[in-house]
């Protein structure tokens, strides 16, 4: 979990352990093109705009990421 007080937590992925699961945050103080932050359980992160994140969500809803789940198990 991030200790940065600027980051508002939105979702935790996994959550079945205490190992620092990946998380989704909104950083209201970040520039528009880096407002959304996804952290992984290794301390790395990806930042993107809200528009880019909306596109990712739309593609996931449309099933375009389903093949990743089928091969990632």
N, C-alpha and C positions, 0 to 999 in steps of 0.2 A: 504494500500500500504506500502511496506517496505521502510524504510528510509536508508537502508544500501547501500552505494555507490558501493559496490562490486557486487551487484546483478543486472544483466541485465534483465529487464522485457521482457517476450516473449508474454504472453497472459493474458488477464483478463477474468474471467468467470462470466457472468451475466452482469455487467457494466450498468445495468439499474437504478442504484441507487447510492447514495453516502455513502454506509454503510460499505465500506471496503470489496469488493467482493474478492473471492478467486483468486489467481494469480499464474502464472508459471514464474519462474526465472531460469537463469543460473548463477552460481557462479564460475567464472573462477579461483578464488583463492582457492576454496575448493578442498579437496582430490578427486580423480576420483570417489570414491564410494559414494560421497555426492554432486556431482556437480549440479544436478537438484534439485530445491526446489519448492514445491507447498505449498503455504500458504492458510490458510482459513480465514474466516471473524471473527474469534475469537482470532486471533493472534498465533495460533498453526501452525506448519509446518511439512512437511515430506521431507526428503532428500533421494535421490537415485542416482545411477549411470546413465549415459547416456544409457547404455545397458539395464538396468531395465526399464527406461522410454520408450525406443524403443519397448520393449516387451509389455508394457502396451498399447502403441499406436497400435501396431500390433493386439493385442487381441481386442481392441475396433473396429478397422477397420474390423476385421473378424466377428463382431457381438457378441462376447462372453460377452459383458457387457450390451447388449440390455435389458436383463431381469431386470437389476437394474433400468433402466428408466421406465420400465413397472410397477414396483411395487412402485417406489419412487414418483409418481405423487400424 
